Amino acid sequence: MYSGTMKFDFNKDKSDQAREIMFNVYEALQQKGYNPISQIVGYIMSGDPTYITSHNNARSLIRKIERDELLEELVRFYLKDK
């Protein structure tokens, strides 16, 4: 059994793509009158794309990025100044 720490690599291009998608999805949810934070969290936690509006193609956009990649981008942004 391996007891070491695993390393996870994250591609910078994917990070930029995830950030752009998150901003677009946030804006689309806001335009439709939803609470963007709650809806995005619901999607990340459940994987259910119906948490995301189809307005401005937001649902299709968010499904281009794996949920773990979205979560990593959020953590990276939150901790960027540490």
Backbone bond lengths (Angstrom), bond angles and torsions (degrees), N, CA, C in turn:
res aa  C-N    CA-C-N  psi(-1)  N-CA   C-N-CA  omega(-1)  CA-C   N-CA-C  phi
1 M - - - 1.449 - - 1.530 109.13 -
2 Y 1.313 116.30 132.80 1.464 123.14 -179.46 1.520 109.31 -81.80
3 S 1.327 117.85 126.60 1.459 120.54 -178.36 1.529 112.83 -115.00
4 G 1.326 117.12 7.06 1.462 120.84 179.28 1.519 111.81 -79.52
5 T 1.299 114.73 176.02 1.457 121.11 177.53 1.512 109.22 -88.44
6 M 1.325 115.44 131.51 1.463 120.01 177.71 1.518 108.74 -83.48
7 K 1.318 116.25 146.72 1.459 121.85 178.63 1.523 108.60 -104.65
8 F 1.316 115.30 136.13 1.456 121.14 179.46 1.514 107.91 -114.94
9 D 1.330 117.71 120.29 1.462 122.37 177.48 1.513 109.66 -94.23
10 F 1.318 115.94 140.93 1.455 121.17 178.96 1.512 108.60 -127.69
11 N 1.285 116.28 126.03 1.457 123.66 -177.19 1.536 110.25 -74.76
12 K 1.325 117.62 128.21 1.472 122.94 -179.39 1.529 111.75 -59.17
13 D 1.333 117.44 -38.85 1.462 119.90 178.78 1.521 111.24 -62.47
14 K 1.326 116.93 -40.04 1.464 120.46 177.14 1.518 110.80 -65.62
15 S 1.314 116.32 -35.90 1.462 120.69 178.47 1.528 110.06 -61.86
16 D 1.313 117.02 -46.33 1.462 121.29 178.77 1.526 111.08 -63.31
17 Q 1.327 116.52 -41.46 1.461 121.28 179.37 1.536 109.97 -65.03
18 A 1.322 117.30 -43.61 1.464 121.35 178.99 1.523 111.02 -61.27
19 R 1.310 116.54 -43.08 1.468 121.01 -179.96 1.532 110.35 -61.46
20 E 1.311 116.64 -46.82 1.467 120.33 -179.56 1.534 110.69 -62.72
21 I 1.305 116.85 -43.36 1.466 120.87 179.11 1.527 110.44 -62.74
22 M 1.335 117.32 -43.64 1.465 120.21 179.99 1.528 111.04 -60.68
23 F 1.314 117.78 -42.75 1.462 120.51 178.37 1.526 111.33 -63.44
24 N 1.331 117.46 -42.94 1.467 121.22 179.19 1.521 111.83 -64.94
25 V 1.322 116.92 -42.67 1.464 121.29 179.67 1.529 109.67 -66.02
26 Y 1.315 116.97 -43.83 1.467 121.58 177.83 1.534 110.21 -55.84
27 E 1.307 115.82 -48.52 1.464 120.51 -178.66 1.524 111.93 -63.04
28 A 1.325 117.47 -42.43 1.467 121.24 179.39 1.528 110.67 -63.48
29 L 1.317 117.58 -42.59 1.467 120.95 178.75 1.525 110.69 -64.19
30 Q 1.314 115.72 -42.07 1.462 120.55 179.10 1.529 110.79 -63.15
31 Q 1.319 117.40 -43.25 1.461 122.07 179.54 1.526 111.91 -60.67
32 K 1.329 116.67 -32.53 1.463 120.55 -179.33 1.525 112.71 -87.90
33 G 1.348 116.87 0.60 1.457 120.65 175.35 1.518 115.37 88.56
34 Y 1.322 117.65 11.59 1.462 121.25 177.64 1.522 110.18 -87.69
35 N 1.331 115.83 162.25 1.462 121.62 170.81 1.527 105.62 -84.01
36 P 1.336 118.33 104.17 1.466 120.88 -173.68 1.525 114.10 -58.61
37 I 1.314 117.31 -38.60 1.465 120.30 -178.61 1.528 110.15 -63.16
38 S 1.322 116.73 -49.91 1.473 120.56 -179.73 1.519 111.76 -60.94
39 Q 1.316 116.50 -41.99 1.467 119.95 -178.10 1.530 111.44 -67.16
40 I 1.327 116.90 -42.94 1.470 120.09 -179.81 1.523 110.35 -66.61
41 V 1.337 117.36 -41.79 1.466 120.30 176.76 1.521 110.20 -61.14
42 G 1.318 117.24 -43.58 1.468 121.02 177.59 1.519 111.38 -57.20
43 Y 1.314 116.25 -43.56 1.465 120.32 178.78 1.529 111.58 -65.02
44 I 1.325 117.23 -47.04 1.463 120.42 -177.90 1.526 110.55 -63.19
45 M 1.323 117.12 -41.96 1.468 120.65 -177.63 1.531 112.69 -70.60
46 S 1.327 116.79 -39.03 1.468 119.78 -172.94 1.521 114.36 -100.72
47 G 1.330 116.25 -28.36 1.461 119.69 -173.83 1.520 112.54 81.29
48 D 1.322 116.79 3.24 1.468 121.87 -178.10 1.531 109.35 -83.55
49 P 1.326 117.44 112.06 1.469 120.34 -176.20 1.527 113.99 -67.84
50 T 1.337 118.54 -12.57 1.462 119.23 -179.95 1.530 112.52 -71.62
51 Y 1.321 118.04 -8.58 1.463 120.22 171.95 1.528 111.04 -69.14
52 I 1.316 116.59 -19.01 1.461 121.87 -176.57 1.524 109.16 -108.19
53 T 1.309 116.13 130.64 1.456 121.35 179.25 1.529 111.12 -65.46
54 S 1.314 115.16 153.12 1.466 118.84 174.31 1.531 111.02 -86.77
55 H 1.334 116.76 -4.51 1.466 122.53 178.10 1.537 109.71 -55.43
56 N 1.299 116.33 133.81 1.478 123.21 -179.13 1.528 112.98 54.84
57 N 1.330 115.61 29.22 1.466 121.81 175.97 1.535 113.19 65.19
58 A 1.346 117.30 21.77 1.461 121.71 -175.11 1.528 112.29 -61.54
59 R 1.321 117.48 -40.54 1.470 120.07 -178.17 1.525 111.10 -64.14
60 S 1.300 116.94 -41.92 1.469 120.18 177.94 1.525 111.05 -67.19
61 L 1.313 116.20 -38.88 1.468 120.06 179.89 1.522 111.98 -62.27
62 I 1.333 116.59 -48.27 1.459 119.17 -174.37 1.528 111.41 -67.17
63 R 1.316 116.82 -25.99 1.468 119.79 179.78 1.532 112.41 -78.35
64 K 1.334 117.89 -6.13 1.468 121.29 176.06 1.524 111.84 -75.74
65 I 1.331 116.70 -17.87 1.461 122.51 -178.01 1.526 108.09 -116.21
66 E 1.329 116.46 133.07 1.462 120.81 177.51 1.532 109.46 -63.14
67 R 1.322 115.90 147.90 1.471 119.80 -178.31 1.524 112.32 -60.76
68 D 1.324 117.94 -36.52 1.466 119.11 178.81 1.530 110.85 -65.90
69 E 1.323 117.20 -32.39 1.457 120.69 176.98 1.533 110.75 -69.54
70 L 1.330 116.56 -38.65 1.464 120.12 175.92 1.521 110.43 -63.26
71 L 1.312 116.07 -44.43 1.458 120.16 179.57 1.522 111.23 -63.15
72 E 1.316 116.91 -40.95 1.461 119.62 178.24 1.526 110.97 -63.01
73 E 1.305 117.54 -40.55 1.461 120.60 178.57 1.520 110.93 -62.88
74 L 1.320 117.15 -39.89 1.460 120.78 178.04 1.528 111.44 -64.45
75 V 1.318 117.20 -43.56 1.468 121.18 178.41 1.536 109.87 -64.80
76 R 1.334 116.25 -43.25 1.460 120.60 178.98 1.533 110.75 -58.73
77 F 1.320 116.85 -45.08 1.459 121.20 -179.58 1.532 110.57 -64.47
78 Y 1.309 116.78 -43.09 1.463 121.92 -177.79 1.528 111.26 -63.97
79 L 1.316 116.32 -36.90 1.472 121.15 -175.02 1.523 114.07 -103.66
80 K 1.312 118.30 11.80 1.463 121.90 -171.76 1.520 114.50 -59.19
81 D 1.311 119.34 -28.25 1.460 120.98 -177.85 1.521 113.46 -95.41
82 K 1.290 117.27 7.92 1.484 121.31 -178.99 1.496 111.49 -87.39
